[in-house]
Amino acid sequence: MLYVGIILVLIGILSIALLLLHRHRTEPPTESQIESEAKIEEKINFITQGLPEYDDIVEILESEDPTVVKLSRIFDKLLLSNRISAAEKIADLILEIAPESAVGYMRLGLVSMRRGNFEKAERYLRTALDISPSLVKAMNNLAYILNYQKRFAETVELMEKNMDIVNQNTVAMINLAIAYFHLDKIKNAFELLNKVYKKDQQIPEVHLYIGHCLMKLGEHDKAMLAYQRYKALVGQEGAEKPSDEAGKAEESQQEIPRTEIATEKKEIVISEKENEKESEQPQNPDEELLDEEK
């Protein structure tokens, strides 16, 4: 009987909690909340009015999403349209209404990356990760910066602390694999790249680095096949080998981000000498925006 009584009490407490939660969700916004949102919308209109994306932005503002989510969606649209200055102002607005917003700091990091200020971008991204250590988009963009600057050991340290996340994210696996490769951990890199390959065979970087790994492992013919697949995917006849590939950063809403490949105008030479060459560094990409935790 005692257990039955305890269960009934717990059910009662749960019912009251659900009732209060429902009431909280259905309560109309207060006058101060309405006034605050009106001021934010006024600022957004001032920032974006006259831009080609303005009609889409108005549609976002009319949605039922929370304010931070609306701002995040507007930021994403502006950055993808290369409206860097406007996007930065929207990111500032996110932090104005949510000072501890990890996604706000992450977005400022993306703006700094677009401007080529990696030092500032790194600070913003590390702040985002301090607030939310599992924010995978911030982690991937920071890994891109570290790889681009050849700080491969730091990439490994960052990623290996979060392997449960890395193993579920294609971009994270690619970034870590590239760092492993340049630290001469070829088998670790090859294992991760093959894991990605099984999920998606349309990512050029995967074939490129599988080729590099196979070269290091003495599998010349197989490496050439991987390079040919890479060439086919990037659509370059007599394709060039990227000279400084930093991996992949994340910026779009797509699952696999678009990438740009910084090259050194150097063709992949099909010869035994390729085995003796030190593989050159990673590649230069676009970033990807957050599509969760907005």
N, C-alpha and C positions, 0 to 999 in steps of 0.2 A: 504493500500500500504506500510505503514511503516513496518508492521509486515512481509510482504513478503520480503522486502528489508533486514530486520534483519536475516530472515531465510536463504536467499541466501548468505549473508556474512558468517553465521555460517557454511553452507555447504561448502563454499570455504575454510574456515580455516581448517575444518575437512579433506577435500581432500588433502590439502597441508601436514597436519600432517601425514596422512596415506602414502603419497608418500615418505616423509622423512624417516618414519619408515621402509618402504619396502626397500628403498635404503640402510639404515643402515644394515638391515639384509642380504642383498645380496652382500654387499661390501666384497671383499676378505680380509683376515686377513693381517695386516701390517707385515712388516719384523720383527719388535720387538716382536710382538705377536707370530709369528712362532718360533722365537729364544727362547722365554720364554717357550713355550709349549715343544720344543725340550729338553730343560734343565730339565723340570719336568719329561718328559718321561724317560730321562736318569737316573734320581734319582729313578724313579719307577722300572726300569729295575735292577738297582743296588740292591734295597731292595728285589725284588721278584725273581730274576733269580735263578734257581735251585730248587725252590719250586714246588711241584706237581701241584699247581694251576696256574703255570706260563702261560700255553697256554690259559687258560680262561682269564687271565689278559691281555694278548696281544690282545685278541678279544675285550675286553672292550676298550682298548686304540685305537683300529681301528674304534670304533663307532663314530657317529656324535655328541655325547653328549658333553655339555660344560665340561670344565676341572674339575670343582668341582664335577660335577655329576659322571664323570669317577672315580675320586678319592674316592668318597663315595661308589660307587659300588665295587671298589677294596677292600676298608676297610671292607665292609660287608662280602665279600667272605673270606677274611683272618681271621676275627674274628670268623666266623662260623666254620672255619677249625682249630681254636685254635692257630693261628699264632699271638700270642699276641704282640710280639716285632715288627714284621713287620707291623701289623695293627696300632700300636702306631706311627710309623714313617710316615705312610700314613696320619694319622690324623694331625700330625704336618705339613705335606705338605699342607693340606687343609687350615690350619691357616696361612701358609706362603704366600699363594696367595690370601687368603680372611681373613684378621685378625679379622674381625667382624662376622665371620661365626658361627651362633648358632649351626649348625649341626656339625661343627668341634669340638667345645667345648663339645657337647653332646657325640661325639664319644670318645674323650679322657676320658670322664666320664665312658663310658662303659669299656674301657681298665682298668681303675682304679678299677672298680667293679670286673672285672675278676681276678685282682690281690689281691682282698680283702682289698684294701685301700679305705674304704668307706668315710673317711674324705676328701681325695683328690677328690674322685668321686663326693661328694656332692658339692664341690667348683666349679668343672667344670659344673655340671648340673645347678647349680644356675646361673652361668654366662650365660649359654645357654638360660635360661629362662628370664634373664634380657634383653638379646638381642631380644629374640622372645618369649613373654609370652604365646603364643598359641601353642608352640611346644610340642605336646602331648606325644611324646616318651620321651622327657627329663622329663616331669612332672611325667610320670609313673615310670621311673627309680628312680627319687628322692623320690617318694611316697614309693617305695619298700624299699629304705634305711631307711626312717623315720619309717616305720612299723617294719622293722627288728630290729631297735634299740628301739622299743617300744615308739616312739615319736608320738603316735597316734593323739594327739591334733594338732600337726604340720601338719600331713597328712590332717586332716580335713580342717585346715585353707588354705592349699595349694589348695585343690580340690574345696572347696566351692567357691573360688574366680573365678572358671572357670567351673561352672556347665553346661553351654551350651556345652562345650567340653566334660565334663565327661559323660553327658547323651547320647553322640553319640559314646562313646568308651567303649568297653566291659572291657578291662583291667583296665581302670580308675575306672569304677563302682565297680569292684571287690576290688581294693585297698581301695577305700573309704568305702565300706561296711565292710571290715575287721577292719578298724580304728574305724568305728562306733560301731562295735560289742565290741571291747575292751574298749570303753568308755561307755559301757552299754547302748548305744542307739540302743537297739535291734530291735525296729520296723523300724527305719531308715535303718538299715543293711538288715533286712528281705525284705523290699520293693525293695531295689536295687538289691539284689540277685535274687529275683523273676523276675525282669525286665531282668536280664541277662539270667536267665533260659529260658525265653520265646524266646530268640534269639538263644541260643545254649545250648543244654542239655548234651554236651560232655565234659564239663570243670569240672574236679574233685573238684577244690576248691569251686565251687559254691555249690555242693551237701554237701561238708564237712561243710561249714558255714551255709547253710540252716539247717543242722542237729543241729549245735551248737545253732542257734537261736531258733529252735523248742524246744530244751531242756530247754532253758531259759524261754520259754513261756509255759512250762508244757506239751507240746505235745510229750510225750515220744515215743509212737508207730510210729508217723509220722517221728520223728527224726531218729529212727532206720532204717526206709525205706531210708531216705536220706543218712545215713552212708553206707547202703548196696550198694546204687548206686555209692557212692564214692569208695568203695572197688572194685566194678566191674570195674570201669574206671581205677583205678591205677593198677589193675591186681594182687592184693595181697590177698591171702587166709588168713583169719583171720586178716585183714588189721590193720595197725598201725595208731594211731592218731598222726598227726604231732604235735611236741612239740613247734615249734617256726616258724609258717608260716608267713612270712612277706608279703605275697601276690604275685603279679606277676610283674616282671620287663620285659622289652621288648628288644629282641635282634634279632629275625629272621625276614624274610620278610613275614612270615605267619601272617594271621589276628589274630589268637590266638596263643600266644607264647608257646613253649614247656616249661615245668617246671620240676624242680627236687624238691622232697619233703624231707625236713630234718625231721627225725622222732626220737622218743625217745624210740623205741622198746616197745611201750605200746599199747596193743590191745584195741579196742573199746569194752567196757563191756556192754552187754545188760542186764541192771538191773535198778531198780528204783534209786539206788544210783547215777547213772549218772546224775540225775536231780540236785543233790546237788553239783556236781563237778564244780569247776571253769574251764571254757574251756581254753585249753592251747593256746599258741600263734601261729602266722602264719607260712608260709613256705618259703623255700629257693629255688629260681628259676634260670633260665637263664635270660638274658636280651634280648630285641628285638631291632634290628636296625631300623633306619629310612627308610621308604619307600616313603616318600614324602618330599618336600621342600629340595631336595638335592642340 
